[in-house]
């Protein structure tokens, strides 16, 4: 038996509801004769009469009614699902999942989304802190936020922040117990506060630059975190040296709670970008989120 076409079932349903080929044809935007041929073709595929026709009326046969009782709720569910998907393009509804480091989330993402959330009450944001450089497509994120040189080349990326300078800081309490390093290689002799990178199951390398010279130092110490703010807190309490975004530590340095270490070796990295997979698949909600992050 040939498989009925979904459009044929929709046509049958409309004729049965209207009890008229004329009214149903007008709603579908087809001729009455064309609609009649569609229903006749469906009956031939199923091998049974579905509609009883007279010159004055149309009604379902027992087989036709049983088919509609089964199919109609499913068609209505499909219609509702398609409408819900269409609304994603027409108004910002649903959940936008964002992957970002804790620092980027606090500094560049969350502050810029608050007005958007107040404006669009049906919009939902899921903001996940992640140092793992996750594949946002595989992990079903809509938007990722990373430093510019960490964004995959096949993604659409827009800058949302200026270039980022990384810094090494320590509390006066810590530096009072031992001399501050004057060369990056001396960092290996210090108690350094580390950051765990989940995807590589390793610790973050401290990248340093001075003019054209570059060094990558693997450090060790008593503490390992996966959160920049805990690293900052540990540094403030004198537990060791921390490698952090300079902007995160500046206020503590100005207040005298922390001091810069190896300041002439601080590297400047390409600023944070928001990125996503493709323009053609992005919903209105995603586009509004990206626009807000850009500051538009």
CORBEL-V236428 format. One record per residue. N is the residue number from 1. OMEGA is omega in whole degrees, -180 to 180 (* if undefined). D_FIRST is the distance of its C-alpha to the first C-alpha in Angstrom with 2 decimals. Layout:
[[N	OMEGA	D_FIRST] [N	OMEGA	D_FIRST]]
//
This chain:
[[1	179	0.00] [2	-180	3.80] [3	179	6.41] [4	177	8.95] [5	-179	12.29] [6	179	15.25] [7	177	17.37] [8	179	15.16] [9	177	15.63] [10	179	19.29] [11	179	19.66] [12	-179	18.33] [13	-177	20.72] [14	178	23.61] [15	-179	23.29] [16	180	23.23] [17	-177	26.24] [18	-175	28.19] [19	-178	27.27] [20	174	27.69] [21	-177	25.77] [22	-179	29.17] [23	179	30.10] [24	180	26.74] [25	179	26.76] [26	180	30.31] [27	-179	29.47] [28	-179	26.64] [29	178	28.91] [30	179	26.67] [31	180	27.30] [32	-179	26.31] [33	179	24.58] [34	179	22.53] [35	179	21.47] [36	179	20.63] [37	179	18.34] [38	-179	16.57] [39	178	16.01] [40	178	15.04] [41	179	12.37] [42	179	11.00] [43	178	11.28] [44	179	9.42] [45	-178	6.31] [46	178	6.92] [47	179	8.39] [48	179	11.76] [49	-178	14.97] [50	-180	15.93] [51	173	19.33] [52	-174	22.10] [53	168	24.13] [54	179	27.72] [55	-176	30.34] [56	-174	31.86] [57	176	29.24] [58	177	25.69] [59	-179	24.52] [60	169	21.44] [61	178	20.11] [62	179	20.00] [63	180	16.26] [64	-180	16.91] [65	178	19.93] [66	179	18.39] [67	-178	15.79] [68	178	18.77] [69	180	21.02] [70	-171	18.84] [71	-173	17.93] [72	179	21.23] [73	179	23.50] [74	178	21.43] [75	179	21.46] [76	178	25.18] [77	178	25.80] [78	179	24.23] [79	179	26.32] [80	179	29.40] [81	179	28.92] [82	178	28.63] [83	179	31.71] [84	178	33.58] [85	179	32.92] [86	-179	34.07] [87	178	37.23] [88	179	38.14] [89	-172	38.73] [90	179	40.50] [91	-175	42.82] [92	178	44.09] [93	178	42.25] [94	-174	41.10] [95	173	42.82] [96	-179	44.35] [97	-176	45.11] [98	176	48.23] [99	-179	49.73] [100	172	53.49] [101	-179	56.63] [102	-180	58.69] [103	180	61.37] [104	180	59.03] [105	-179	57.29] [106	-173	60.67] [107	-169	62.33] [108	-173	59.71] [109	-175	56.48] [110	180	57.26] [111	-176	60.18] [112	-177	58.11] [113	-173	55.12] [114	178	57.05] [115	179	57.42] [116	179	53.74] [117	178	52.74] [118	-178	55.17] [119	-177	53.76] [120	-173	50.05] [121	-179	49.67] [122	179	45.91] [123	177	46.39] [124	180	46.61] [125	171	48.22] [126	-175	47.87] [127	-174	50.77] [128	176	50.85] [129	-173	54.02] [130	173	53.24] [131	-172	55.51] [132	-176	52.79] [133	-176	51.65] [134	171	48.08] [135	-171	45.15] [136	178	44.16] [137	-179	40.57] [138	-178	40.00] [139	175	41.87] [140	170	40.00] [141	176	43.17] [142	-176	43.08] [143	171	46.67] [144	175	49.18] [145	-178	52.96] [146	170	55.01] [147	-172	58.03] [148	-177	57.28] [149	177	57.56] [150	-178	55.11] [151	178	52.17] [152	-171	49.48] [153	-176	49.61] [154	180	46.00] [155	171	46.48] [156	-174	47.65] [157	176	51.05] [158	-180	53.69] [159	179	57.20] [160	-177	58.11] [161	177	61.54] [162	178	64.59] [163	-174	65.29] [164	175	65.86] [165	176	69.05] [166	-174	69.06] [167	172	72.30] [168	-178	74.06] [169	175	75.93] [170	179	78.14] [171	176	80.29] [172	178	84.11] [173	180	84.26] [174	-177	82.32] [175	177	84.21] [176	-178	87.48] [177	-179	86.90] [178	-178	86.30] [179	177	86.70] [180	178	83.82] [181	176	82.26] [182	179	83.51] [183	-178	81.09] [184	-178	77.33] [185	179	77.90] [186	179	80.03] [187	-178	76.98] [188	179	76.15] [189	-176	79.33] [190	174	78.36] [191	-174	76.38] [192	-179	73.28] [193	-171	70.51] [194	176	67.15] [195	179	63.61] [196	176	60.65] [197	-170	57.70] [198	-174	54.60] [199	-180	52.30] [200	-177	54.96] [201	-179	56.50] [202	179	59.87] [203	-178	62.65] [204	175	63.06] [205	178	65.45] [206	-180	68.23] [207	-178	68.11] [208	-179	71.51] [209	174	72.83] [210	-172	76.31] [211	179	76.50] [212	-179	74.73] [213	178	74.98] [214	177	71.96] [215	173	71.84] [216	-173	69.16] [217	173	70.70] [218	-174	69.16] [219	178	71.10] [220	180	71.37] [221	-176	72.77] [222	-168	72.57] [223	173	69.69] [224	178	66.05] [225	167	63.87] [226	-176	60.52] [227	-177	61.91] [228	-176	64.41] [229	173	66.05] [230	176	66.89] [231	178	68.36] [232	-179	70.48] [233	179	71.66] [234	178	72.63] [235	179	74.58] [236	-179	76.36] [237	171	77.44] [238	-178	78.98] [239	178	76.57] [240	179	76.40] [241	178	75.23] [242	179	71.91] [243	-169	69.91] [244	169	68.37] [245	-176	67.55] [246	-179	70.97] [247	-180	70.06] [248	-175	69.22] [249	-171	72.68] [250	-178	74.85] [251	179	75.84] [252	177	76.96] [253	179	78.95] [254	-180	80.63] [255	180	81.64] [256	-180	83.12] [257	178	80.74] [258	174	79.36] [259	178	80.67] [260	177	79.11] [261	-178	79.24] [262	-173	79.19] [263	-179	78.66] [264	177	79.13] [265	-177	76.12] [266	180	73.59] [267	173	70.47] [268	-176	68.70] [269	177	64.92] [270	-174	62.37] [271	-176	61.64] [272	177	58.54] [273	167	55.36] [274	-178	52.22] [275	-180	49.13] [276	-166	45.35] [277	-175	42.39] [278	178	41.44] [279	-173	42.24] [280	-177	38.72] [281	-175	37.36] [282	179	40.38] [283	177	40.24] [284	180	43.06] [285	179	44.39] [286	-179	44.75] [287	178	46.40] [288	178	48.85] [289	-180	49.73] [290	178	50.46] [291	179	52.49] [292	-180	54.50] [293	177	55.21] [294	-178	56.52] [295	-179	58.77] [296	*	57.40]]
//
